[in-house]
């Protein structure tokens, strides 16, 4: 198996430190608003990675945090007239509900920043003791000049960072790029006691403290969206390696491309979000997962209703391939499709090619059914490989429009059957073709004619 490593900028053979266990840390959400499909893209990607690693025989210890103290949380709580704790609990509940609906497996632990304060303080104190951080006026900053290779993850130099950033002058900092580890308390904000006075942790240090606590000094995989490479992961790798004594913090750094709505990145700040709840009101969980996995994880993906609807219709071909059959001929052989699937997934998690292998297998199963072949082995392989992608193949709930149309489709199918019996094939074909144009596929068999919503071939 090979994975693209952001740190090296190359696709590398994946070799975890332990031949049996993979330690994976994925940055979690800041819970101050509804979980959106941009979040879902990232967590579907890393859930699929975890599923494939487990399929290959690894144990995966997966940790994912919640940043539950943050300027945005404080501001939203004040605007809403609720406490920070109430706000956080509401949106952590929303997150779990959304992830469960998308069939995303739960991490082994979900540490929260506010519950890890002693560990965070210990990490900051250790950085100060080693000369990598300094307290000033109630705050504590990381000294970026103490890390010779600071910028190695984002492949930038300190000079280029300064030139490309709008940095407010702060007389308390030794260097403009020094970043905060501990923020001194401000009136009306949550705070905790520390050796440097009351305050709260900065954003980056929480992930270092949590990964050290739950996974040890070295990770196998650290994941997140490409928008986290700088500054979050750059700062995380610097402070972690300085704390442990330059041991490589993570063997592989993986970053998914971002979801776009039109030409813009989907983000809370732009206000162009589609919540997971809204998406799942229109499309099945399988369709959403398949939509994300039909693009390579490192590529940006444009979200549209048209795209999601097309995926939903195409899923019906796979669902149909899994319907029972009483064929007695030779088995449909799924082995070549399974081999293609594994080759694609081993190639830097090439899910588009893996998805293509699934659809080709479904096509062969459907053709085999029509030819009277046995298809149970093919169906078992299709379910197994689909499960690696987190697909359940559950029948999708019909929309109100589809439910309303169903009696009329039944009537047309009945009329077509009467026309065929009367050998008026031209009229019968006209009904079939008209239904196909509306995304309704017919299948004739000795037991009668069945219909289903399906994308055209």
VEXDREN-988273 format. One line per field, with one value per residue (C-alpha): residue number from 1; residue in three letters; y, x, z. Coordinates in nm, 3 decimals, decimal comma. Each point is the difference from the previous one (the first is absolute). Layout:
BEGIN
num	NUM/... $
residu	ALA/... $
y	Y/... $
x	X/... $
z	Z/... $
This chain:
BEGIN
num	1/2/3/4/5/6/7/8/9/10/11/12/13/14/15/16/17/18/19/20/21/22/23/24/25/26/27/28/29/30/31/32/33/34/35/36/37/38/39/40/41/42/43/44/45/46/47/48/49/50/51/52/53/54/55/56/57/58/59/60/61/62/63/64/65/66/67/68/69/70/71/72/73/74/75/76/77/78/79/80/81/82/83/84/85/86/87/88/89/90/91/92/93/94/95/96/97/98/99/100/101/102/103/104/105/106/107/108/109/110/111/112/113/114/115/116/117/118/119/120/121/122/123/124/125/126/127/128/129/130/131/132/133/134/135/136/137/138/139/140/141/142/143/144/145/146/147/148/149/150/151/152/153/154/155/156/157/158/159/160/161/162/163/164/165/166/167/168/169/170/171/172/173/174/175/176/177/178/179/180/181/182/183/184/185/186/187/188/189/190/191/192/193/194/195/196/197/198/199/200/201/202/203/204/205/206/207/208/209/210/211/212/213/214/215/216/217/218/219/220/221/222/223/224/225/226/227/228/229/230/231/232/233/234/235/236/237/238/239/240/241/242/243/244/245/246/247/248/249/250/251/252/253/254/255/256/257/258/259/260/261/262/263/264/265/266/267/268/269/270/271/272/273/274/275/276/277/278/279/280/281/282/283/284/285/286/287/288/289/290/291/292/293/294/295/296/297/298/299/300/301/302/303/304/305/306/307/308/309/310/311/312/313/314/315/316/317/318/319/320/321/322/323/324/325/326/327/328/329/330/331/332/333/334/335/336/337/338/339/340/341/342/343/344/345/346/347/348/349/350/351/352/353/354/355/356/357/358/359/360/361/362/363/364/365/366/367/368/369/370/371/372/373/374/375/376/377/378/379/380/381/382/383/384/385/386/387/388/389/390/391/392/393/394/395/396/397/398/399/400/401/402/403/404/405/406/407/408/409/410/411/412/413/414/415/416/417/418/419/420/421/422/423/424/425/426/427/428/429/430/431/432/433/434/435/436/437/438/439/440/441/442/443/444/445/446/447/448/449/450/451/452/453/454/455/456/457 $
residu	UNK/UNK/UNK/UNK/UNK/UNK/UNK/UNK/UNK/UNK/UNK/UNK/UNK/UNK/UNK/UNK/UNK/UNK/UNK/UNK/UNK/UNK/UNK/UNK/UNK/UNK/UNK/UNK/UNK/UNK/UNK/UNK/UNK/UNK/UNK/UNK/UNK/UNK/UNK/UNK/UNK/UNK/UNK/UNK/UNK/UNK/UNK/UNK/UNK/UNK/UNK/UNK/UNK/UNK/UNK/UNK/UNK/UNK/UNK/UNK/UNK/UNK/UNK/UNK/UNK/UNK/UNK/UNK/UNK/UNK/UNK/UNK/UNK/UNK/UNK/UNK/UNK/UNK/UNK/UNK/UNK/UNK/UNK/UNK/UNK/UNK/UNK/UNK/UNK/UNK/UNK/UNK/UNK/UNK/UNK/UNK/UNK/UNK/UNK/UNK/UNK/UNK/UNK/UNK/UNK/UNK/UNK/UNK/UNK/UNK/UNK/UNK/UNK/UNK/UNK/UNK/UNK/UNK/UNK/UNK/UNK/UNK/UNK/UNK/UNK/UNK/UNK/UNK/UNK/UNK/UNK/UNK/UNK/UNK/UNK/UNK/UNK/UNK/UNK/UNK/UNK/UNK/UNK/UNK/UNK/UNK/UNK/UNK/UNK/UNK/UNK/UNK/UNK/UNK/UNK/UNK/UNK/UNK/UNK/UNK/UNK/UNK/UNK/UNK/UNK/UNK/UNK/UNK/UNK/UNK/UNK/UNK/UNK/UNK/UNK/UNK/UNK/UNK/UNK/UNK/UNK/UNK/UNK/UNK/UNK/UNK/UNK/UNK/UNK/UNK/UNK/UNK/UNK/UNK/UNK/UNK/UNK/UNK/UNK/UNK/UNK/UNK/UNK/UNK/UNK/UNK/UNK/UNK/UNK/UNK/UNK/UNK/UNK/UNK/UNK/UNK/UNK/UNK/UNK/UNK/UNK/UNK/UNK/UNK/UNK/UNK/UNK/UNK/UNK/UNK/UNK/UNK/UNK/UNK/UNK/UNK/UNK/UNK/UNK/UNK/UNK/UNK/UNK/UNK/UNK/UNK/UNK/UNK/UNK/UNK/UNK/UNK/UNK/UNK/UNK/UNK/UNK/UNK/UNK/UNK/UNK/UNK/UNK/UNK/UNK/UNK/UNK/UNK/UNK/UNK/UNK/UNK/UNK/UNK/UNK/UNK/UNK/UNK/UNK/UNK/UNK/UNK/UNK/UNK/UNK/UNK/UNK/UNK/UNK/UNK/UNK/UNK/UNK/UNK/UNK/UNK/UNK/UNK/UNK/UNK/UNK/UNK/UNK/UNK/UNK/UNK/UNK/UNK/UNK/UNK/UNK/UNK/UNK/UNK/UNK/UNK/UNK/UNK/UNK/UNK/UNK/UNK/UNK/UNK/UNK/UNK/UNK/UNK/UNK/UNK/UNK/UNK/UNK/UNK/UNK/UNK/UNK/UNK/UNK/UNK/UNK/UNK/UNK/UNK/UNK/UNK/UNK/UNK/UNK/UNK/UNK/UNK/UNK/UNK/UNK/UNK/UNK/UNK/UNK/UNK/UNK/UNK/UNK/UNK/UNK/UNK/UNK/UNK/UNK/UNK/UNK/UNK/UNK/UNK/UNK/UNK/UNK/UNK/UNK/UNK/UNK/UNK/UNK/UNK/UNK/UNK/UNK/UNK/UNK/UNK/UNK/UNK/UNK/UNK/UNK/UNK/UNK/UNK/UNK/UNK/UNK/UNK/UNK/UNK/UNK/UNK/UNK/UNK/UNK/UNK/UNK/UNK/UNK/UNK/UNK/UNK/UNK/UNK/UNK/UNK/UNK/UNK/UNK/UNK/UNK/UNK/UNK/UNK/UNK/UNK/UNK/UNK/UNK/UNK/UNK/UNK/UNK/UNK/UNK/UNK/UNK/UNK/UNK/UNK/UNK/UNK/UNK/UNK/UNK/UNK/UNK/UNK/UNK/UNK/UNK/UNK/UNK $
y	0,000/0,348/0,336/0,358/0,161/0,378/0,023/-0,148/0,105/-0,352/-0,322/-0,240/-0,364/-0,021/-0,168/0,063/-0,012/-0,309/-0,266/-0,072/0,332/0,340/0,309/0,262/0,348/0,210/0,361/0,045/0,281/0,317/-0,055/0,338/-0,064/-0,282/-0,270/0,066/-0,205/0,144/-0,169/-0,314/-0,019/-0,007/-0,251/-0,230/-0,001/-0,094/-0,248/-0,168/-0,004/-0,160/-0,258/-0,094/-0,031/-0,229/-0,195/-0,054/-0,142/0,294/0,106/0,373/0,217/0,311/0,317/0,313/0,316/0,267/0,359/0,096/0,334/0,260/0,364/-0,104/-0,215/0,285/0,248/-0,232/-0,085/0,368/0,071/-0,292/0,080/-0,345/-0,126/-0,127/-0,347/-0,002/0,112/-0,259/-0,285/0,090/-0,005/-0,302/-0,180/0,130/-0,123/-0,354/-0,017/0,105/-0,239/-0,293/0,069/-0,012/-0,336/0,148/-0,219/0,155/0,078/-0,181/0,328/0,354/0,211/0,358/0,291/0,105/-0,349/-0,017/0,322/-0,169/-0,181/0,318/0,192/-0,277/0,019/0,379/-0,019/-0,256/0,227/0,290/-0,220/-0,104/0,360/-0,030/0,223/0,309/0,163/0,366/0,218/-0,299/-0,167/-0,271/-0,007/-0,264/0,119/-0,090/0,083/-0,282/-0,256/-0,003/-0,169/0,202/0,016/-0,347/-0,126/0,291/0,031/0,366/0,209/0,245/0,290/-0,114/-0,049/0,357/0,138/-0,179/0,069/0,292/-0,011/0,244/0,149/-0,152/0,143/-0,308/-0,229/-0,062/-0,081/0,091/-0,368/-0,119/-0,154/-0,014/-0,308/0,156/0,303/0,217/0,031/0,274/0,119/-0,213/-0,286/-0,350/-0,047/-0,247/0,050/-0,054/0,081/0,308/0,124/-0,075/-0,058/-0,260/-0,206/0,118/-0,200/-0,196/-0,130/-0,202/-0,248/-0,052/-0,070/-0,232/-0,199/-0,048/-0,114/-0,239/-0,119/0,060/0,197/-0,108/-0,041/-0,203/0,223/0,356/0,114/0,301/0,239/0,184/0,325/-0,133/-0,047/0,356/0,123/-0,275/-0,308/0,194/0,128/-0,336/-0,182/0,266/0,003/-0,380/-0,076/0,265/-0,152/-0,359/0,088/0,007/-0,349/0,013/0,085/-0,186/-0,239/0,106/0,322/-0,032/0,289/-0,015/0,255/0,246/0,004/0,291/0,152/0,160/0,160/0,057/-0,228/-0,100/0,170/0,146/0,339/0,026/-0,117/-0,240/-0,318/-0,299/-0,191/-0,379/-0,001/0,202/-0,228/-0,318/0,133/-0,029/-0,280/-0,331/-0,044/-0,236/0,267/0,259/-0,235/-0,106/0,364/0,079/-0,319/0,044/0,271/-0,062/0,107/0,250/0,180/0,281/-0,105/0,220/-0,075/0,025/-0,140/-0,122/-0,200/-0,153/-0,089/-0,173/-0,206/-0,093/-0,129/-0,191/-0,178/-0,171/-0,210/-0,140/-0,049/-0,192/-0,220/-0,110/-0,116/-0,379/-0,223/-0,369/-0,044/-0,347/0,058/0,060/0,255/0,360/0,027/0,309/-0,058/0,241/0,278/-0,067/0,015/0,332/0,136/-0,090/0,135/0,332/0,032/-0,087/0,284/0,293/-0,085/0,038/-0,030/0,116/-0,309/-0,218/0,130/-0,073/-0,359/-0,029/0,127/-0,234/-0,292/0,107/0,014/-0,354/-0,125/0,154/-0,146/-0,337/0,005/0,069/-0,292/-0,238/-0,018/-0,039/0,332/-0,071/0,014/0,326/0,143/-0,101/0,170/0,309/0,030/-0,056/0,258/0,245/-0,040/0,108/0,328/0,018/-0,070/-0,185/-0,030/0,070/0,089/0,375/0,173/0,123/0,372/0,140/0,052/-0,360/-0,134/0,206/-0,127/-0,369/-0,080/0,156/-0,194/-0,320/0,083/0,062/-0,324/-0,186/0,163/-0,090/-0,363/-0,008/0,153/-0,262/-0,274/0,150/0,005/0,379/0,025/0,348/0,158/-0,214/0,118/0,360/-0,032/-0,164/0,272/0,277/-0,143/-0,037/0,369/0,068/-0,220/-0,305/-0,331/-0,307/-0,363/-0,272/-0,354/-0,312/0,131/0,326/0,349/0,182/0,367/0,220/0,346/-0,018/0,216/-0,074/-0,202 $
x	0,000/0,125/-0,114/0,082/0,194/-0,046/0,328/0,212/-0,226/0,019/-0,199/0,172/-0,034/-0,209/0,190/-0,137/0,235/-0,183/-0,067/-0,341/-0,134/-0,049/-0,014/-0,215/-0,088/-0,254/-0,074/-0,361/-0,254/-0,046/-0,362/-0,173/-0,231/-0,164/0,219/0,018/0,084/0,353/0,060/-0,164/0,237/0,305/-0,138/-0,130/0,352/0,170/-0,272/0,059/0,375/-0,058/-0,239/0,249/0,286/-0,218/-0,097/0,373/0,037/0,126/-0,140/-0,066/0,005/-0,179/-0,012/-0,194/-0,029/-0,259/0,125/-0,258/0,149/0,054/-0,070/-0,282/-0,164/0,014/-0,143/-0,281/-0,095/-0,023/-0,211/-0,230/-0,033/0,118/0,310/0,300/-0,064/-0,362/0,101/0,277/-0,221/-0,267/0,238/0,201/-0,335/-0,070/0,342/-0,049/-0,351/0,133/0,297/-0,212/-0,247/0,290/0,116/0,327/0,157/0,061/0,358/0,152/0,001/-0,129/0,207/-0,113/0,233/-0,177/0,043/0,371/0,116/0,252/0,164/0,005/0,164/0,261/0,082/0,036/0,219/0,221/0,044/0,098/0,249/0,160/0,031/-0,265/-0,263/-0,011/-0,258/-0,079/-0,273/-0,219/0,036/0,241/0,143/0,185/0,340/0,002/0,369/0,084/-0,106/0,247/-0,241/-0,311/-0,206/0,094/-0,358/-0,135/0,333/0,041/0,272/-0,050/0,074/-0,264/-0,251/0,050/-0,014/-0,327/-0,179/-0,175/0,146/-0,100/0,293/0,022/0,270/-0,022/0,123/0,367/-0,077/-0,307/-0,073/0,016/-0,337/-0,196/-0,004/-0,185/-0,231/-0,026/-0,354/-0,233/-0,315/-0,305/0,196/0,057/0,340/0,207/0,283/0,353/0,361/-0,027/-0,328/-0,363/-0,073/-0,082/0,196/0,081/-0,136/0,308/0,128/-0,313/0,065/0,359/-0,109/-0,279/0,203/0,277/-0,251/-0,202/0,247/0,349/0,293/-0,037/-0,302/-0,023/-0,257/-0,107/-0,295/-0,215/-0,108/0,252/-0,097/0,164/0,349/0,088/-0,005/-0,160/0,195/0,320/-0,013/-0,106/0,296/0,242/-0,116/-0,039/0,349/0,152/-0,178/0,108/0,353/-0,033/-0,151/-0,214/-0,349/-0,187/0,130/-0,262/-0,198/-0,319/-0,221/-0,325/-0,103/-0,272/-0,365/-0,110/-0,340/0,032/0,346/0,038/0,118/-0,291/0,061/-0,174/0,160/-0,144/-0,340/-0,039/-0,053/-0,223/-0,059/0,013/-0,359/-0,109/0,192/-0,142/-0,353/0,055/0,254/0,083/0,311/0,141/-0,042/0,182/0,289/0,024/-0,010/0,304/0,185/-0,058/0,266/0,358/0,038/0,279/-0,201/-0,249/-0,360/-0,288/-0,326/-0,325/-0,351/0,032/0,311/-0,148/-0,323/0,195/0,193/-0,325/-0,148/0,316/-0,009/-0,320/0,203/0,200/-0,307/-0,161/0,310/-0,057/-0,358/-0,056/0,025/-0,069/0,249/0,153/0,273/0,372/0,102/0,076/0,369/0,074/0,375/0,127/-0,218/0,120/0,361/-0,064/-0,163/0,301/0,249/-0,185/-0,026/0,369/0,083/-0,036/-0,362/-0,117/-0,368/-0,124/0,158/-0,122/-0,354/0,032/0,092/-0,316/-0,222/0,162/-0,060/-0,364/-0,033/0,136/-0,233/-0,301/0,105/0,059/-0,348/-0,148/0,199/-0,117/0,337/0,049/0,093/0,032/0,383/-0,004/-0,259/0,206/0,308/-0,201/-0,130/0,346/0,175/-0,285/0,033/0,364/-0,133/-0,256/-0,297/-0,301/-0,201/-0,316/-0,295/-0,029/-0,309/-0,208/-0,063/-0,351/0,003/0,101/-0,259/-0,268/0,109/0,010/-0,373/0,023/0,316/-0,176/-0,289/0,231/0,185/-0,332/-0,112/0,333/-0,043/-0,345/0,143/0,276/-0,256/-0,195/0,325/-0,014/0,373/0,053/-0,237/0,147/0,350/-0,121/-0,111/0,330/0,205/-0,207/0,046/0,375/0,021/-0,147/0,261/-0,224/0,150/-0,211/0,109/-0,209/0,017/-0,212/-0,147/-0,116/0,140/0,177/0,095/0,240/0,149/0,339/0,243/0,020/0,302 $
z	0,000/-0,087/0,137/-0,089/0,284/0,019/0,193/-0,281/-0,285/-0,138/-0,015/0,241/0,095/0,316/0,282/0,351/0,298/0,127/-0,261/0,152/0,128/-0,166/0,221/-0,172/0,123/-0,192/0,093/0,106/-0,016/0,201/0,108/-0,030/-0,299/-0,192/-0,153/-0,374/-0,307/-0,009/0,336/-0,133/-0,298/0,225/0,247/-0,274/-0,150/0,326/0,092/-0,336/0,062/0,339/-0,147/-0,269/0,247/0,211/-0,313/-0,059/0,352/0,206/0,333/-0,016/0,310/-0,115/0,214/-0,091/0,210/0,061/0,031/0,261/0,111/-0,270/-0,088/-0,233/0,266/0,250/-0,250/-0,116/0,360/0,088/-0,309/0,080/0,370/0,111/0,176/-0,194/0,143/-0,120/-0,348/-0,025/0,118/-0,255/-0,294/0,113/0,007/-0,351/-0,115/0,130/-0,145/-0,343/0,007/0,115/-0,282/-0,249/0,141/0,126/0,265/0,340/0,101/0,298/0,196/-0,051/0,240/0,058/0,064/0,320/0,144/-0,079/0,169/0,237/-0,293/-0,207/0,285/0,038/-0,371/0,010/0,311/-0,172/-0,302/0,226/0,186/-0,329/-0,121/-0,272/0,163/0,218/0,230/-0,037/0,152/0,092/-0,342/-0,112/-0,354/-0,199/-0,121/-0,372/-0,042/0,241/-0,261/-0,288/-0,241/0,090/-0,320/-0,125/-0,018/-0,204/-0,187/0,090/0,160/0,285/-0,236/-0,249/0,281/0,118/-0,354/-0,074/0,327/0,161/0,348/0,269/0,185/0,347/0,224/0,224/-0,279/-0,070/-0,365/-0,209/-0,075/0,362/0,084/0,322/0,222/0,292/-0,011/0,310/0,136/-0,121/0,181/-0,075/-0,157/0,141/0,162/0,199/0,248/-0,126/0,106/-0,228/0,142/-0,090/-0,367/-0,262/-0,254/-0,350/-0,290/-0,105/0,333/0,078/-0,282/0,112/0,357/-0,108/-0,250/0,256/0,261/-0,215/-0,267/0,138/-0,139/-0,363/-0,223/-0,317/-0,172/0,078/-0,207/-0,073/-0,271/-0,220/0,172/0,317/-0,148/0,100/0,265/0,209/-0,103/-0,062/0,356/0,134/-0,153/0,127/0,360/0,016/-0,129/0,224/0,299/-0,072/-0,110/-0,382/-0,035/-0,319/0,122/-0,274/-0,260/-0,257/-0,036/-0,205/-0,108/-0,191/-0,262/0,092/-0,096/-0,215/-0,063/-0,340/-0,021/0,375/0,277/0,220/0,335/0,301/-0,055/-0,353/0,116/-0,293/0,196/-0,067/0,321/0,009/0,123/-0,305/-0,239/0,152/-0,037/-0,375/-0,048/0,164/0,216/-0,264/-0,267/0,208/0,073/-0,363/-0,112/0,215/-0,096/-0,374/0,010/0,116/0,362/-0,075/-0,268/0,063/-0,052/-0,114/0,179/-0,197/0,022/-0,357/0,083/0,315/-0,183/-0,280/0,254/0,174/-0,325/-0,090/0,336/-0,107/-0,245/0,290/0,216/-0,285/-0,033/0,361/-0,049/0,027/-0,303/-0,070/-0,285/-0,034/-0,257/0,067/0,263/-0,087/0,090/0,215/0,048/-0,266/0,138/0,356/-0,122/-0,178/0,314/0,219/-0,255/-0,008/0,377/0,041/-0,239/0,239/0,078/-0,360/0,080/-0,344/-0,157/0,287/-0,053/-0,372/0,084/0,213/-0,280/-0,251/0,236/0,041/-0,379/-0,039/0,274/-0,173/-0,335/0,163/0,151/-0,343/-0,141/0,275/0,178/0,373/0,157/0,374/0,003/-0,192/0,236/0,306/-0,144/-0,091/0,357/0,147/-0,217/0,037/0,375/-0,024/-0,143/0,279/-0,229/0,144/-0,324/0,196/-0,218/-0,021/0,125/-0,289/-0,029/0,023/-0,377/-0,066/0,242/-0,171/-0,343/0,098/-0,066/-0,345/-0,082/0,114/-0,232/-0,298/0,066/0,008/-0,325/-0,160/0,104/-0,161/-0,318/-0,011/0,048/-0,291/-0,203/-0,031/0,057/-0,146/0,254/0,279/-0,091/-0,006/0,364/0,097/-0,169/0,154/0,348/-0,061/-0,083/0,345/0,171/0,035/-0,112/-0,083/0,031/-0,164/0,137/0,014/0,326/-0,161/-0,045/0,284/-0,001/0,195/-0,007/-0,163/-0,189/-0,371/-0,117 $
